[in-house]
Amino acid sequence: MIVSEISQTVTDTGKELSLPYLVREPKLVLTRKRAIILLHGVGSNEQDLFSLAERLPADSYVISPRGQFMLGTGRYAWYQVDFSTGKPVINPAQETSSRELILTFIRQIKQQYKVNEVYIGGFSQGAIMSYGIALTHPDEVQGLIALSGRLLDEIEPFVFAGEKSYLKGLKVFIAHGVQDTVLPVYYARAAKEYLEKLAIPLTYHEYPTGHEISSLVLDDLNNWLK
């Protein structure tokens, strides 16, 4: 759930790539171009995080794709997840499929918009996918934004084992609410500990909130991106 009311002045539908998406082009044109790709959570769509575009730096593309698995009218996911046991159980084949599709999308975005830097991020399941992308292919992205997410155990065997400078050069922002009952804060703390063991520098914040994106999160994220 996104808790914020943000006026949106620019909405454009991008040309067809591997995923349907929305794009806000930069309002300030710099020599180096950056794209911030935002992945929505389960049961949402590309409109959700795109509503944050006007709160993010004006010198960046803000791009929000739609998950490939339809759950209902206007509701999509990157993979199906079962909470019936009290713990989230993922569909690993769907997660792998979406991870590969997002990687293709990132490469297409680089070519389409001639960007020099890509920051991949998301909320909840979108944050989970962003962890997977950034840690398995840090050569494809320069930054990771994880909002109320977790690092999948299934990803850890595939964490990039090549040139270590790729991982150490990764910029990471993690934000999580201590009152989150959907994905409790211990998931963020575990991810922080794991990344620190890999010597990945990161910015980490906890907030007195639940499973949501607050104005405080957006302020800290915006400052970090600048």
C-alpha positions, 0 to 999 in steps of 0.5 A: 500500500502506498500512503501518500497523495502526490500530484502527477503532472507527467504521464507517458506510456513508453514504447512497447518493450519486454514489459508494459511500462510508464515513463516520466522523462527528465525535466533537467537534461544532464550529460549523464542520464540516469533511469530509476526503474520502480517495481510494484508489489504483488496485486498492484500495477505500473500506476502505483509507484509511478505516482511517486515520480514527481517526488523523485529527482527531476534529472532522472527518468522514472520508469515503472513496468508492470509485472507479467502475472495477472491476478485479477483486473488491474492486479499483477505480480512478479510471481505468485506467493503463498502466505498460508503457512505464516511465512511467504512461499514463492513460486521459484519458476515464476520468480526466475522468469520475471528476473530474466524478463526484468533484466531484458527490460533494463537492457532495452531501457538502456538502449531506448533512452541512452541512459548511463546509470540504472537504479532498480528499486521497488516496494514489497515484492518489487523490492524483492525482485530488485534485490535479486536483480542487483545482487546477481547482475551488479554489472547491469545496475548502479543502485538498489532501492529496497522499500519494505522487502526481503532478500530471498534465500533462493537468490543467495546461491546466485549472488554475483561471484565475478569482479568484486568491484561491481558489488562494492560499487553498488549503491544501496538504500533500504527502508522498512517499517518496524510495525510491518506485519506483512514482511516484518522488519527482521527481513530488512535487518537480515538483508543489511547483515548479509550485504555488510558481509559482502562489504557492500556500502549501504544506507539503512533506515527504519521507520515507526510505520507498517507495510507502506511508503511514508513521506519520511521514506520519500524524503530520505530516498530523494535526498539519497538519490540526489 
